[in-house]
Amino acid sequence: MSVQSENTTRRSGETMPPNVQTGKRSHRHWLGLGIALIVVAALLVSGIWLRVRARTTLNTETGQAALTAVSVVSPKQTAPTDEIVLPGNVQPFITSPIYSRTNGYLKKWYFDIGAHVKKGQLLAVIETPEVDQQLQQARSNLLTAQANLELASITKTRYQGLLKTNAVSQQDVDNAVGTYNANKAIVEADKAAVQQYSALVSFEKIYAPFAGVITARNTDIGDLINSGSTSNVKTDLFHIAKPETLRVYVNVPEEYSRGIKVGMTADLSLAEFPGRKFQGKVVRTADDINLTTRTLLIEIDVANPKGTLLTGSYAEVHLAIPTQASTFLIPVNTLLFRTEGLRVGVVKDGKVVLTQVTPGHDFGNEIEIVSGLKANDQVIINPPDSVLSGQAVQIAQATSPGDTK
């Protein structure tokens, strides 16, 4: 039998030799062992990686938990103008007490409170019997003086004529001229006395000095009136005011004084006119800071043609004061008062930076910061006194500028 036929016979059913079968089983054994080792190694590596990852996560969480949690807020930039509200007293443009210029008794008054009067209108009449008597006496004295002057004039002329014929001496002429001059002076003095008492008598009638409203009447018929020019207790008969234009005087704090300019507008609000504002204009300032109150006195004029506003009212004056555009507002509970100065805690890259700030106006819950902050800074709210610059912190809550109120 040939070799080919033997091979054909083996493939058809004869078993292989023992050494060949043993080699195959050994190969399969090592292959399975390798796969098992690979699986075990993969499991070990996976377990170790999971443990390392869990430990890293735990360390990170533990580190974060150890950091101080803080809440921050961003500074709020102020508007170009800042409205301030100040108290003001509404006063008439012109107001005056009306006094008598002579002594006497009130005979009659013609206008009471609230009456609108015109300039030169008769308000009251005073009886002055003593002044009337003095005027009559002064006029009599004037007539006597004029008669004496006339006689002295005739005598002087006569003596001057006689002197030409040497009928009288020069001394007689000089005496006549001196008598004439003395009587002339007496006449001038008596004329002045008559004018004085005539003026006092004219003061019996009280006239309105300007058109306005009678705001007070402090006397009645029969009252004793003392002249306003004497040292006695004076009696102001009336008070008159001109309310067509009102003056409002306001004391502006020194820190706002630089923003006050003549010509700027101001709004007035009064309790008796809720929801309504009256516009006025700053017409003048004192240009001087009061040493006692540290304020600048300004005057605001308000048109009042219909008399809507009453003089003497209390008003709240709203003034728009220009401010620096670079200033910011932050809550007052962000401030740290240190020996080296005012500080705030700013969070940068997860660490605290103690920043020096310059305060401006204090608005109660908020304070203006003139310098030291930027718009994107994160300022710590209620920082602990022990906080240090460079300390690592984590932000628990960030508040937007509009949520600080």
C-alpha positions as a LaTeX table, in Angstrom:
\begin{tabular}{lrrr}
\hline
Residue & $x$ (\AA) & $y$ (\AA) & $z$ (\AA) \\
\hline
Met1 & 0.00 & 0.00 & 0.00 \\
Ser2 & 1.23 & 3.45 & $-0.88$ \\
Val3 & 1.78 & 6.44 & 1.52 \\
Gln4 & $-1.14$ & 8.33 & 0.08 \\
Ser5 & $-3.48$ & 5.54 & 0.80 \\
Glu6 & $-2.22$ & 5.39 & 4.40 \\
Asn7 & $-2.90$ & 9.05 & 4.92 \\
Thr8 & $-6.32$ & 8.59 & 3.47 \\
Thr9 & $-6.97$ & 5.74 & 5.82 \\
Arg10 & $-5.89$ & 7.84 & 8.87 \\
Arg11 & $-8.09$ & 10.74 & 7.98 \\
Ser12 & $-11.00$ & 8.40 & 7.55 \\
Gly13 & $-11.03$ & 6.93 & 11.01 \\
Glu14 & $-7.78$ & 6.02 & 12.49 \\
Thr15 & $-6.79$ & 7.69 & 15.80 \\
Met16 & $-3.74$ & 9.96 & 16.05 \\
Pro17 & $-0.71$ & 8.95 & 17.97 \\
Pro18 & $-0.66$ & 9.72 & 21.75 \\
Asn19 & 2.16 & 12.26 & 21.60 \\
Val20 & 0.24 & 14.49 & 19.20 \\
Gln21 & $-2.90$ & 14.48 & 21.35 \\
Thr22 & $-0.86$ & 15.39 & 24.46 \\
Gly23 & 0.71 & 18.40 & 22.71 \\
Lys24 & $-2.68$ & 19.85 & 21.83 \\
Arg25 & $-4.03$ & 19.45 & 25.32 \\
Ser26 & $-0.98$ & 21.21 & 26.76 \\
His27 & $-1.43$ & 24.16 & 24.36 \\
Arg28 & $-5.08$ & 24.61 & 25.34 \\
His29 & $-4.16$ & 24.48 & 29.03 \\
Trp30 & $-1.65$ & 27.29 & 28.77 \\
Leu31 & $-3.99$ & 29.35 & 26.66 \\
Gly32 & $-6.78$ & 29.13 & 29.27 \\
Leu33 & $-4.32$ & 29.88 & 32.06 \\
Gly34 & $-3.14$ & 33.02 & 30.21 \\
Ile35 & $-6.68$ & 34.21 & 29.71 \\
Ala36 & $-7.45$ & 33.64 & 33.37 \\
Leu37 & $-4.34$ & 35.55 & 34.40 \\
Ile38 & $-5.32$ & 38.43 & 32.12 \\
Val39 & $-8.82$ & 38.53 & 33.61 \\
Val40 & $-7.44$ & 38.45 & 37.16 \\
Ala41 & $-4.98$ & 41.23 & 36.35 \\
Ala42 & $-7.72$ & 43.33 & 34.80 \\
Leu43 & $-9.88$ & 42.89 & 37.87 \\
Leu44 & $-6.99$ & 43.82 & 40.14 \\
Val45 & $-6.14$ & 46.91 & 38.12 \\
Ser46 & $-9.80$ & 47.94 & 37.98 \\
Gly47 & $-10.20$ & 47.52 & 41.72 \\
Ile48 & $-7.03$ & 49.45 & 42.47 \\
Trp49 & $-8.08$ & 52.27 & 40.12 \\
Leu50 & $-11.52$ & 52.48 & 41.70 \\
Arg51 & $-9.97$ & 52.62 & 45.15 \\
Val52 & $-7.50$ & 55.32 & 44.10 \\
Arg53 & $-10.30$ & 57.33 & 42.49 \\
Ala54 & $-12.51$ & 56.98 & 45.55 \\
Arg55 & $-9.64$ & 58.05 & 47.81 \\
Thr56 & $-8.88$ & 61.05 & 45.59 \\
Thr57 & $-12.55$ & 62.05 & 45.59 \\
Leu58 & $-12.69$ & 61.62 & 49.35 \\
Asn59 & $-9.56$ & 63.72 & 49.85 \\
Thr60 & $-10.97$ & 66.42 & 47.58 \\
Glu61 & $-14.30$ & 66.47 & 49.36 \\
Thr62 & $-12.57$ & 66.45 & 52.73 \\
Gly63 & $-10.38$ & 69.37 & 51.66 \\
Gln64 & $-13.36$ & 71.31 & 50.38 \\
Ala65 & $-15.29$ & 70.61 & 53.55 \\
Ala66 & $-12.36$ & 71.95 & 55.55 \\
Leu67 & $-12.43$ & 75.28 & 53.63 \\
Thr68 & $-14.38$ & 78.22 & 55.07 \\
Ala69 & $-17.66$ & 78.76 & 53.21 \\
Val70 & $-18.40$ & 82.40 & 52.44 \\
Ser71 & $-21.16$ & 84.36 & 50.72 \\
Val72 & $-20.12$ & 87.07 & 48.30 \\
Val73 & $-21.73$ & 90.02 & 46.59 \\
Ser74 & $-20.67$ & 92.11 & 43.62 \\
Pro75 & $-20.36$ & 95.90 & 44.08 \\
Lys76 & $-23.21$ & 97.92 & 42.62 \\
Gln77 & $-22.12$ & 100.86 & 40.52 \\
Thr78 & $-23.81$ & 104.12 & 41.46 \\
Ala79 & $-25.78$ & 106.28 & 39.07 \\
Pro80 & $-24.20$ & 109.45 & 37.59 \\
Thr81 & $-26.51$ & 111.48 & 39.83 \\
Asp82 & $-27.58$ & 110.88 & 43.38 \\
Glu83 & $-30.88$ & 112.22 & 44.74 \\
Ile84 & $-30.84$ & 113.60 & 48.23 \\
Val85 & $-33.91$ & 114.62 & 50.21 \\
Leu86 & $-33.56$ & 117.51 & 52.64 \\
Pro87 & $-36.04$ & 119.43 & 54.81 \\
Gly88 & $-37.03$ & 122.91 & 53.74 \\
Asn89 & $-39.22$ & 125.73 & 55.04 \\
Val90 & $-41.53$ & 127.45 & 52.60 \\
Gln91 & $-41.42$ & 131.22 & 53.04 \\
Pro92 & $-42.99$ & 134.08 & 51.09 \\
Phe93 & $-40.78$ & 136.00 & 48.73 \\
Ile94 & $-41.47$ & 139.16 & 50.75 \\
Thr95 & $-42.87$ & 139.27 & 54.28 \\
Ser96 & $-43.02$ & 142.16 & 56.71 \\
Pro97 & $-44.54$ & 143.10 & 60.06 \\
Ile98 & $-46.43$ & 146.41 & 59.96 \\
Tyr99 & $-45.59$ & 148.77 & 62.85 \\
Ser100 & $-46.89$ & 152.21 & 63.74 \\
Arg101 & $-44.60$ & 155.22 & 63.52 \\
Thr102 & $-46.54$ & 157.13 & 66.15 \\
Asn103 & $-48.09$ & 156.51 & 69.56 \\
Gly104 & $-51.83$ & 156.41 & 70.08 \\
Tyr105 & $-54.93$ & 154.22 & 70.14 \\
Leu106 & $-56.21$ & 152.09 & 67.30 \\
Lys107 & $-59.29$ & 153.82 & 65.94 \\
Lys108 & $-60.22$ & 151.37 & 63.19 \\
Trp109 & $-58.86$ & 148.52 & 61.09 \\
Tyr110 & $-60.10$ & 147.63 & 57.61 \\
Phe111 & $-58.62$ & 144.21 & 56.73 \\
Asp112 & $-58.38$ & 140.94 & 58.60 \\
Ile113 & $-56.28$ & 137.80 & 58.06 \\
Gly114 & $-56.44$ & 136.27 & 54.59 \\
Ala115 & $-57.36$ & 139.55 & 52.93 \\
His116 & $-55.59$ & 140.38 & 49.66 \\
Val117 & $-54.56$ & 144.03 & 49.62 \\
Lys118 & $-52.96$ & 146.29 & 47.05 \\
Lys119 & $-49.95$ & 148.51 & 47.52 \\
Gly120 & $-50.88$ & 151.76 & 49.27 \\
Gln121 & $-54.27$ & 150.52 & 50.47 \\
Leu122 & $-55.40$ & 151.85 & 53.88 \\
Leu123 & $-55.15$ & 149.16 & 56.57 \\
Ala124 & $-55.91$ & 150.99 & 59.84 \\
Val125 & $-56.23$ & 154.40 & 61.49 \\
Ile126 & $-54.67$ & 155.43 & 64.83 \\
Glu127 & $-55.89$ & 158.21 & 67.10 \\
Thr128 & $-53.01$ & 160.41 & 68.33 \\
Pro129 & $-54.43$ & 163.33 & 70.43 \\
Glu130 & $-51.03$ & 164.24 & 71.86 \\
Val131 & $-49.47$ & 164.48 & 68.42 \\
Asp132 & $-52.40$ & 166.50 & 67.12 \\
Gln133 & $-51.94$ & 168.94 & 70.01 \\
Gln134 & $-48.22$ & 169.15 & 69.39 \\
Leu135 & $-48.84$ & 169.90 & 65.73 \\
Gln136 & $-51.26$ & 172.68 & 66.63 \\
Gln137 & $-48.73$ & 174.15 & 69.06 \\
Ala138 & $-45.97$ & 173.96 & 66.47 \\
Arg139 & $-48.10$ & 175.79 & 63.97 \\
Ser140 & $-48.85$ & 178.52 & 66.53 \\
Asn141 & $-45.16$ & 178.86 & 67.31 \\
Leu142 & $-44.49$ & 179.18 & 63.60 \\
Leu143 & $-47.03$ & 182.00 & 63.25 \\
Thr144 & $-45.45$ & 183.85 & 66.19 \\
Ala145 & $-41.99$ & 183.38 & 64.76 \\
Gln146 & $-43.11$ & 184.61 & 61.36 \\
Ala147 & $-44.64$ & 187.74 & 62.94 \\
Asn148 & $-41.44$ & 188.47 & 64.86 \\
Leu149 & $-39.46$ & 187.91 & 61.68 \\
Glu150 & $-41.61$ & 190.35 & 59.79 \\
Leu151 & $-41.15$ & 193.01 & 62.51 \\
Ala152 & $-37.40$ & 192.39 & 62.60 \\
Ser153 & $-37.28$ & 192.76 & 58.84 \\
Ile154 & $-39.03$ & 196.14 & 58.98 \\
Thr155 & $-36.72$ & 197.32 & 61.79 \\
Lys156 & $-33.64$ & 196.22 & 59.95 \\
Thr157 & $-34.72$ & 198.03 & 56.76 \\
Arg158 & $-35.59$ & 201.21 & 58.69 \\
Tyr159 & $-32.28$ & 201.30 & 60.56 \\
Gln160 & $-30.32$ & 200.73 & 57.41 \\
Gly161 & $-32.09$ & 203.75 & 55.85 \\
Leu162 & $-31.46$ & 205.96 & 58.89 \\
Leu163 & $-27.81$ & 205.02 & 58.89 \\
Lys164 & $-27.37$ & 206.83 & 55.60 \\
Thr165 & $-28.29$ & 210.13 & 57.27 \\
Asn166 & $-26.35$ & 209.28 & 60.44 \\
Ala167 & $-29.60$ & 209.33 & 62.42 \\
Val168 & $-28.65$ & 206.06 & 64.13 \\
Ser169 & $-25.38$ & 204.47 & 65.02 \\
Gln170 & $-23.85$ & 201.49 & 63.31 \\
Gln171 & $-24.38$ & 199.51 & 66.51 \\
Asp172 & $-28.12$ & 200.04 & 66.29 \\
Val173 & $-28.09$ & 198.80 & 62.70 \\
Asp174 & $-26.06$ & 195.73 & 63.64 \\
Asn175 & $-28.47$ & 194.92 & 66.47 \\
Ala176 & $-31.43$ & 195.17 & 64.07 \\
Val177 & $-29.73$ & 192.89 & 61.53 \\
Gly178 & $-28.85$ & 190.37 & 64.27 \\
Thr179 & $-32.43$ & 190.34 & 65.53 \\
Tyr180 & $-33.68$ & 189.73 & 62.01 \\
Asn181 & $-31.31$ & 186.79 & 61.45 \\
Ala182 & $-32.25$ & 185.25 & 64.82 \\
Asn183 & $-35.94$ & 185.46 & 64.05 \\
Lys184 & $-35.36$ & 184.00 & 60.62 \\
Ala185 & $-33.63$ & 180.99 & 62.18 \\
Ile186 & $-36.51$ & 180.60 & 64.66 \\
Val187 & $-38.98$ & 180.57 & 61.75 \\
Glu188 & $-36.97$ & 177.82 & 59.99 \\
Ala189 & $-36.89$ & 175.77 & 63.18 \\
Asp190 & $-40.60$ & 176.15 & 63.72 \\
Lys191 & $-41.25$ & 175.16 & 60.13 \\
Ala192 & $-39.23$ & 172.00 & 60.73 \\
Ala193 & $-41.23$ & 171.27 & 63.88 \\
Val194 & $-44.48$ & 171.68 & 61.96 \\
Gln195 & $-43.23$ & 169.31 & 59.27 \\
Gln196 & $-42.18$ & 166.78 & 61.91 \\
Tyr197 & $-45.53$ & 166.75 & 63.66 \\
Ser198 & $-47.35$ & 166.77 & 60.34 \\
Ala199 & $-45.43$ & 163.62 & 59.41 \\
Leu200 & $-46.34$ & 162.03 & 62.74 \\
Val201 & $-49.96$ & 162.86 & 62.14 \\
Ser202 & $-49.74$ & 161.32 & 58.68 \\
Phe203 & $-48.52$ & 158.15 & 60.40 \\
Glu204 & $-51.96$ & 157.86 & 61.95 \\
Lys205 & $-52.96$ & 156.09 & 58.75 \\
Ile206 & $-51.37$ & 152.68 & 58.13 \\
Tyr207 & $-50.94$ & 151.75 & 54.44 \\
Ala208 & $-49.91$ & 148.49 & 52.80 \\
Pro209 & $-46.24$ & 148.71 & 51.73 \\
Phe210 & $-46.74$ & 146.20 & 48.89 \\
Ala211 & $-49.46$ & 144.02 & 47.38 \\
Gly212 & $-49.92$ & 140.83 & 49.36 \\
Val213 & $-51.96$ & 138.85 & 51.85 \\
Ile214 & $-52.62$ & 139.78 & 55.48 \\
Thr215 & $-51.35$ & 136.80 & 57.46 \\
Ala216 & $-51.78$ & 138.25 & 60.96 \\
Arg217 & $-53.70$ & 141.01 & 62.75 \\
Asn218 & $-52.34$ & 141.54 & 66.24 \\
Thr219 & $-54.43$ & 144.43 & 67.49 \\
Asp220 & $-58.01$ & 145.62 & 67.81 \\
Ile221 & $-59.96$ & 148.83 & 68.24 \\
Gly222 & $-58.93$ & 150.74 & 71.36 \\
Asp223 & $-55.56$ & 149.04 & 71.82 \\
Leu224 & $-52.65$ & 151.20 & 72.88 \\
Ile225 & $-50.15$ & 151.45 & 70.06 \\
Asn226 & $-46.48$ & 152.11 & 70.74 \\
Ser227 & $-44.30$ & 153.55 & 68.06 \\
Gly228 & $-41.94$ & 151.10 & 66.42 \\
Ser229 & $-39.14$ & 153.68 & 66.64 \\
Thr230 & $-39.12$ & 153.87 & 70.44 \\
Ser231 & $-37.52$ & 151.60 & 73.03 \\
Asn232 & $-40.91$ & 150.62 & 74.45 \\
Val233 & $-42.64$ & 147.34 & 73.73 \\
Lys234 & $-43.53$ & 147.51 & 70.05 \\
Thr235 & $-46.88$ & 146.46 & 68.63 \\
Asp236 & $-46.86$ & 144.95 & 65.16 \\
Leu237 & $-50.32$ & 145.71 & 63.86 \\
Phe238 & $-50.31$ & 143.36 & 60.86 \\
His239 & $-48.17$ & 140.84 & 59.07 \\
Ile240 & $-48.27$ & 140.98 & 55.30 \\
Ala241 & $-46.75$ & 138.47 & 52.87 \\
Lys242 & $-46.29$ & 138.27 & 49.12 \\
Pro243 & $-46.86$ & 134.60 & 48.18 \\
Glu244 & $-46.78$ & 134.76 & 44.36 \\
Thr245 & $-43.20$ & 133.52 & 44.53 \\
Leu246 & $-41.95$ & 131.44 & 47.43 \\
Arg247 & $-38.49$ & 131.12 & 48.90 \\
Val248 & $-37.37$ & 127.76 & 50.25 \\
Tyr249 & $-34.20$ & 127.77 & 52.32 \\
Val250 & $-32.35$ & 124.46 & 52.58 \\
Asn251 & $-29.22$ & 123.53 & 54.53 \\
Val252 & $-27.16$ & 121.19 & 52.33 \\
Pro253 & $-24.58$ & 118.97 & 54.09 \\
Glu254 & $-20.98$ & 119.87 & 53.35 \\
Glu255 & $-20.24$ & 116.66 & 51.43 \\
Tyr256 & $-22.88$ & 117.58 & 48.83 \\
Ser257 & $-22.01$ & 121.29 & 48.62 \\
Arg258 & $-19.75$ & 120.95 & 45.57 \\
Gly259 & $-22.64$ & 119.56 & 43.54 \\
Ile260 & $-24.90$ & 122.58 & 44.18 \\
Lys261 & $-25.00$ & 124.97 & 41.23 \\
Val262 & $-27.12$ & 128.09 & 40.74 \\
Gly263 & $-29.77$ & 127.34 & 38.14 \\
Met264 & $-30.21$ & 123.64 & 38.92 \\
Thr265 & $-33.77$ & 122.44 & 39.46 \\
Ala266 & $-35.26$ & 121.05 & 42.65 \\
Asp267 & $-38.54$ & 119.26 & 43.34 \\
Leu268 & $-40.67$ & 119.91 & 46.41 \\
Ser269 & $-43.04$ & 117.38 & 47.92 \\
Leu270 & $-45.48$ & 118.26 & 50.70 \\
Ala271 & $-47.57$ & 115.99 & 52.90 \\
Glu272 & $-50.77$ & 117.82 & 51.98 \\
Phe273 & $-50.18$ & 117.07 & 48.27 \\
Pro274 & $-49.41$ & 113.32 & 48.14 \\
Gly275 & $-47.93$ & 112.16 & 44.85 \\
Arg276 & $-47.47$ & 115.72 & 43.58 \\
Lys277 & $-44.24$ & 117.64 & 43.13 \\
Phe278 & $-43.60$ & 121.34 & 42.68 \\
Gln279 & $-40.56$ & 122.39 & 40.71 \\
Gly280 & $-38.26$ & 125.17 & 41.81 \\
Lys281 & $-34.85$ & 126.53 & 40.92 \\
Val282 & $-31.74$ & 127.22 & 42.96 \\
Val283 & $-31.25$ & 130.99 & 42.67 \\
Arg284 & $-28.42$ & 131.63 & 45.15 \\
Thr285 & $-26.19$ & 130.04 & 47.75 \\
Ala286 & $-24.44$ & 131.45 & 50.77 \\
Asp287 & $-21.03$ & 130.43 & 49.34 \\
Asp288 & $-20.08$ & 129.68 & 52.91 \\
Ile289 & $-20.09$ & 126.57 & 55.09 \\
Asn290 & $-21.72$ & 127.20 & 58.45 \\
Leu291 & $-19.16$ & 126.43 & 61.15 \\
Thr292 & $-21.79$ & 125.12 & 63.57 \\
Thr293 & $-23.89$ & 122.90 & 61.30 \\
Arg294 & $-21.31$ & 122.26 & 58.55 \\
Thr295 & $-23.96$ & 122.96 & 55.93 \\
Leu296 & $-24.36$ & 125.25 & 52.92 \\
Leu297 & $-27.45$ & 127.48 & 52.94 \\
Ile298 & $-29.18$ & 127.66 & 49.55 \\
Glu299 & $-32.32$ & 129.44 & 48.35 \\
Ile300 & $-34.83$ & 127.83 & 45.99 \\
Asp301 & $-37.52$ & 129.95 & 44.37 \\
Val302 & $-40.86$ & 128.34 & 43.50 \\
Ala303 & $-43.57$ & 129.98 & 41.43 \\
Asn304 & $-46.91$ & 130.09 & 43.25 \\
Pro305 & $-49.20$ & 132.27 & 41.10 \\
Lys306 & $-52.45$ & 130.72 & 42.35 \\
Gly307 & $-51.42$ & 130.56 & 45.99 \\
Thr308 & $-51.56$ & 126.74 & 46.02 \\
Leu309 & $-48.70$ & 126.45 & 48.48 \\
Leu310 & $-49.10$ & 128.09 & 51.85 \\
Thr311 & $-46.26$ & 130.02 & 53.40 \\
Gly312 & $-44.71$ & 128.45 & 56.47 \\
Ser313 & $-45.25$ & 124.91 & 55.17 \\
Tyr314 & $-42.74$ & 122.11 & 55.64 \\
Ala315 & $-41.45$ & 120.58 & 52.43 \\
Glu316 & $-39.10$ & 117.79 & 51.41 \\
Val317 & $-36.66$ & 119.09 & 48.82 \\
His318 & $-35.37$ & 116.59 & 46.25 \\
Leu319 & $-32.01$ & 117.55 & 44.74 \\
Ala320 & $-30.20$ & 115.57 & 42.03 \\
Ile321 & $-26.53$ & 115.92 & 42.94 \\
Pro322 & $-23.92$ & 114.85 & 40.33 \\
Thr323 & $-21.66$ & 112.07 & 41.63 \\
Gln324 & $-18.54$ & 110.27 & 40.46 \\
Ala325 & $-19.42$ & 107.48 & 38.00 \\
Ser326 & $-16.67$ & 105.20 & 39.36 \\
Thr327 & $-18.10$ & 104.79 & 42.86 \\
Phe328 & $-19.77$ & 101.62 & 44.09 \\
Leu329 & $-22.30$ & 100.61 & 46.73 \\
Ile330 & $-21.78$ & 97.60 & 48.98 \\
Pro331 & $-23.62$ & 96.36 & 52.09 \\
Val332 & $-22.25$ & 97.73 & 55.35 \\
Asn333 & $-21.84$ & 94.18 & 56.69 \\
Thr334 & $-18.96$ & 93.61 & 54.27 \\
Leu335 & $-16.64$ & 96.05 & 56.03 \\
Leu336 & $-13.70$ & 95.04 & 58.19 \\
Phe337 & $-12.41$ & 97.61 & 60.66 \\
Arg338 & $-8.70$ & 96.95 & 61.12 \\
Thr339 & $-6.00$ & 98.98 & 62.82 \\
Glu340 & $-4.40$ & 99.64 & 59.44 \\
Gly341 & $-7.67$ & 101.03 & 58.06 \\
Leu342 & $-10.96$ & 100.04 & 56.49 \\
Arg343 & $-10.81$ & 96.75 & 54.56 \\
Val344 & $-13.08$ & 94.38 & 52.65 \\
Gly345 & $-12.46$ & 90.73 & 51.82 \\
Val346 & $-12.37$ & 90.01 & 48.07 \\
Val347 & $-12.29$ & 86.41 & 46.79 \\
Lys348 & $-9.76$ & 85.93 & 43.97 \\
Asp349 & $-8.82$ & 82.46 & 42.65 \\
Gly350 & $-10.35$ & 80.84 & 45.72 \\
Lys351 & $-8.34$ & 82.94 & 48.17 \\
Val352 & $-9.11$ & 85.99 & 50.27 \\
Val353 & $-7.50$ & 89.32 & 49.41 \\
Leu354 & $-7.97$ & 92.02 & 52.05 \\
Thr355 & $-8.46$ & 95.18 & 49.99 \\
Gln356 & $-8.21$ & 98.73 & 51.33 \\
Val357 & $-11.24$ & 100.88 & 50.41 \\
Thr358 & $-12.13$ & 104.55 & 50.76 \\
Pro359 & $-15.69$ & 105.14 & 52.03 \\
Gly360 & $-18.02$ & 107.83 & 50.73 \\
His361 & $-21.59$ & 108.51 & 51.80 \\
Asp362 & $-23.26$ & 106.26 & 54.34 \\
Phe363 & $-26.82$ & 105.32 & 53.32 \\
Gly364 & $-27.65$ & 103.11 & 56.29 \\
Asn365 & $-27.73$ & 99.55 & 54.95 \\
Glu366 & $-25.31$ & 100.43 & 52.16 \\
Ile367 & $-22.17$ & 102.51 & 51.96 \\
Glu368 & $-20.52$ & 104.21 & 49.03 \\
Ile369 & $-16.98$ & 103.15 & 48.14 \\
Val370 & $-15.03$ & 105.84 & 46.33 \\
Ser371 & $-11.93$ & 103.79 & 45.55 \\
Gly372 & $-10.50$ & 100.30 & 46.02 \\
Leu373 & $-13.09$ & 98.12 & 44.27 \\
Lys374 & $-13.89$ & 96.94 & 40.75 \\
Ala375 & $-17.24$ & 96.01 & 39.25 \\
Asn376 & $-16.35$ & 92.28 & 38.95 \\
Asp377 & $-14.98$ & 91.88 & 42.49 \\
Gln378 & $-16.56$ & 89.30 & 44.77 \\
Val379 & $-16.85$ & 90.88 & 48.20 \\
Ile380 & $-17.39$ & 88.65 & 51.24 \\
Ile381 & $-20.55$ & 89.29 & 53.25 \\
Asn382 & $-20.19$ & 89.11 & 57.05 \\
Pro383 & $-16.49$ & 88.15 & 56.97 \\
Pro384 & $-15.15$ & 86.65 & 60.23 \\
Asp385 & $-12.78$ & 88.85 & 62.19 \\
Ser386 & $-10.13$ & 86.16 & 61.93 \\
Val387 & $-10.05$ & 86.12 & 58.14 \\
Leu388 & $-6.57$ & 86.61 & 56.69 \\
Ser389 & $-5.27$ & 87.61 & 53.32 \\
Gly390 & $-4.36$ & 84.50 & 51.31 \\
Gln391 & $-6.76$ & 82.24 & 53.21 \\
Ala392 & $-8.46$ & 79.64 & 50.98 \\
Val393 & $-12.25$ & 79.78 & 50.99 \\
Gln394 & $-15.13$ & 78.39 & 49.01 \\
Ile395 & $-18.08$ & 80.45 & 47.78 \\
Ala396 & $-21.32$ & 79.15 & 49.22 \\
Gln397 & $-23.60$ & 81.82 & 47.76 \\
Ala398 & $-23.03$ & 84.61 & 45.27 \\
Thr399 & $-25.46$ & 87.56 & 45.37 \\
Ser400 & $-26.03$ & 89.86 & 42.44 \\
Pro401 & $-25.86$ & 93.64 & 43.03 \\
Gly402 & $-29.59$ & 94.09 & 42.74 \\
Asp403 & $-30.27$ & 91.54 & 45.49 \\
Thr404 & $-28.35$ & 93.31 & 48.24 \\
Lys405 & $-31.29$ & 95.40 & 49.43 \\
\hline
\end{tabular}
